[in-house]
Amino acid sequence: MTAKSQASIADAVATSWVTHMPRRLRPWLQLARLDRPIGTWLLYWPCVFGLVLGAAAEERRFTEWRDFAYLILFGIGALVMRGAGCTFNDIIDRKIDAAVARTRNRPVASGAISVTGALLFLAAQCLLGLLILLQLNWFAVWLGASSLLLVAAYPFMKRITWWPQAWLGLTFNWGALLGFAAQTGRIDTASLMLYAGLFFWTLGYDTIYAHQDKDDDALVGVKSTARLFGADSKKWILRFYAIAFTLILASGFTEHTGWPFGFVMLAAGAHLLWQVRALNIDDADNCLHIFRSNRETGALIAAAFALASWFG
């Protein structure tokens, strides 16, 4: 079995704990991607960064009870809204997914869940997300609600631009602004620099992810930065990661996070360099492995912000 086919199967069937759940429940868990937590982590980490940076902007340490309550609240929100985004994306992309080897067995594309059922499931997830959002201040509520415009447009980007990864960067990192706003009731220069840095981080890791599907995407006419950059992808990813590292570092120093932040950020930067060095854009399994390693990148950045707050 080729590396490409292995990666395709890995994305097409329920894995891990989902295989032990009742058969009728499995397609719904897959639709929300609860068997594939990397997307939830990548949605959650920007929220964490924004929360800790917001505490720094308020000139206090990230140690109050509300800080840890926010971590839990945003974690649940990331899980729910990542599921809602995937559900919406699968409804819109059901015909494309059916034509791509890696995604043809997704619940809506395969017919395991009807479009009507998926829409009802989407509504339930959005309602739960709204209930979580309403626990924040009103500025944060309106800021969070505005992200739905980005979410709604995302599935169509791969049809009209070679840069759908850029739109994902705008969408997936909104939590950085939301976390900062939850703490401060505003956004400022540091939070915008953080958001911009995370945008370039996403450009890098989602280009890696897109290399899994580049052959099928070419056949069905789906655009991506993986296809746009081709053999030069590693150079572009390195550039994106370098910009991301610089902007995230600048956001922290703007709020006077100090040397603990910079020291741990060096580890995050080294991890990003390792990704580029280890990446093989023609090996789908390798691309998936490198993409998933961004969970650890996020953990390192979170550790940098946390240490800066606790010991800076």
Secondary structure by P-SEA (a helix, b strand, c coil): ccaaaaaaaaacccccccccccccaaaaaaaaccccaaaaaaaaaaaaaaaaaaaaaaccccccaaaaaaaaaaaaaaaaaaaaaaaaaaaaaaaaaaacccccccccccccccaaaaaaaaaaaaaaaaaaaacccaaaaaaaaaaaaaaaaccccccccccaaaaaaacccaaaaaaaaaacccccaaaaaaaaaaaaaaaaaaaaaacccaaaaaaacccccccccccaaaaaaaaaaaaaaaaaaaaaaaacccaaaaaaaaaaaaaaaaaaaacccccaaaaaaaaaaaaaaaaaaaaaaaaaaacc
